[in-house]
Amino acid sequence: MNRLSVALASLFIGGAVYAEDWPAPLQFLVDQGVEIHAEIDSKISLKSYAASFRGEPMELYLTPDGEHVIIGTLLDAQGKEVARAEVDRLTLSQQSSLDWQTLSNSYFVAEGAADAEHVVYMFNDPNCLYCANLWQLAQPYVNNGGLQLRHIMVGMLHPSSELKAATILAAEDPAKLLAHHESTLLQGGIAPASDLPEAIIEQVRSNTLLMEQHGLIATPSVIFRDSDNQVRQIQGIPDEALISEQVFGRSTPAGDD
């Protein structure tokens, strides 16, 4: 059972009276912190909803009598997740409490052309395999000159994370060292440098604190501007459709700091 299932299992207690905004089972979940984003068409007889709990997407299916809700993943006969793409599209991209100026004042490694059409920020822990995966997915957008990806280096996953992040920030060519690290992370990546300046280590700590202060608990956490110029965030690695449609394809011009 994953963390989300354990957390939700603790919610199912009885005896409460609910508002009429939602059927009682849904209202109970809302009262416990579940956010229901939209009703979706899952092609089945149950009413279906895209929701999230503590930033994690979830599917809700309401029984016809409105008395029960099923939390889980809907599969078809071939084992394909029927609603996953739509649920991710509706839940993973959320409005961010971070403003663009604060992000531009953080300590980051800029990867890509300074005059790129789009800029995206990414909180990156050097020991995060998902960060390395997202780095790989970003390369076509970076290499074609359309994206500048700004890696805000943090240290949160492992005792070595902070010093590895500082090693990258302190490098003569941080983007080059970051690329080497991400491309070799499965083999261990870079080793922390010795005698790192305390000021650089403090930069990593400042980045990590910034992430924590804004309720971001997962790496990578990606911050971008949508087509309406709203600052949005995605925690964890988005699927490729979200990347192409919302993140790397629709962000803010790199010169708009």
Secondary structure, DSSP 8 states (H G I E B T S, - for coil): --HHHHHHHTT--------SSS-HHHHHHHHTT-EEEEEE--SSSSEEEEEEETTEEEEEEE-TTSS-EEES--B-TT--BSSHHHHHHHHTSEE-S--HHHHHTS-EEEES-TT-SEEEEEEE-TT-HHHHHHHHHHHHHHHTTSEEEEEEE---SSTTHHHHHHHHHHSSSHHHHHHHHHHTGGGT-----SS--HHHHHHHHHHHHHHHHTT--SSSEEEEE-TTS-EEEEES---HHHIIIIISSS-B-TT--
